[in-house]
Amino acid sequence: MDKYNASIDFKTTNGETALIGAIKKNKIELIRFLLSRNANADEISGCGLKPIEYAILAGFYEAALIVY
């Protein structure tokens, strides 16, 4: 990320970050990678949900524990 000066918490037009996208698809290794690069697990999406809430609503409890 540093090489390209990109923000790990960049939001899409829907207000979702890469971490939220990874959680919605239950990509455990990507979730761990993003968090290791200091992705904000408290970022709120455009519809008002945090990453952990997406994980719980989808039933992805391992992902929820990782972002907790």
N, C-alpha and C positions, 0 to 999 in steps of 0.2 A: 504494500500500500504506500509506503514512504516514497518509493521510486517514482510513482506517478502522481503523488500528492492528492490521492483520492480519499474521500471520507468513508470510513467503514460504516457510518450511520446515515449514508445518503438515503433519502426517501424517494420512492417512486411517485407518480402522480396520484396514486391511491393512498399515499402516506405510509407505505410499508418499507421497512429496511430489509437488507439481505438476511438478517437474522430471522425476521418474521417469515420471509419466504422459505428459508431452510426449515423452520419449525413447521410450517404448513405442509411441507412435503416429508417431514420426519427424517431429514438428512442429518443423522446424529454426528457423523464425523465433520460435516460442514458447520454444524452448530458449535462443536468444540473448537474448531479452527477460528471461527468468527469471534468467539468469546476470548480465545487466546490472543487475538489481535485487538482486544478491548472494545468489542461491540457493546453498545449500551443495551443491557437487558431490561431496562426500565423505560425505554423509548415507547411512546404511545402512537399507535397507528392513526390513520385518518378516521377510522370508525371508533376510536376510543379504547382500543384494547392493547394490553401489553403482551410481549411475546409469551409469557407464561400462561396467559389466559387463552391464547390461540392453542397452545399445546394441550391444555386441560380440556378445552371444548372439543378438540379433535380426538381425545383419548390417547394422546402421545405422552404417557406419563414419564417415560425415561427422559424425553426432551424437557418436560416440565421440571424434573429434578435437576437437570443440568443447568437450566437458566435460573433456577431458584437460588 
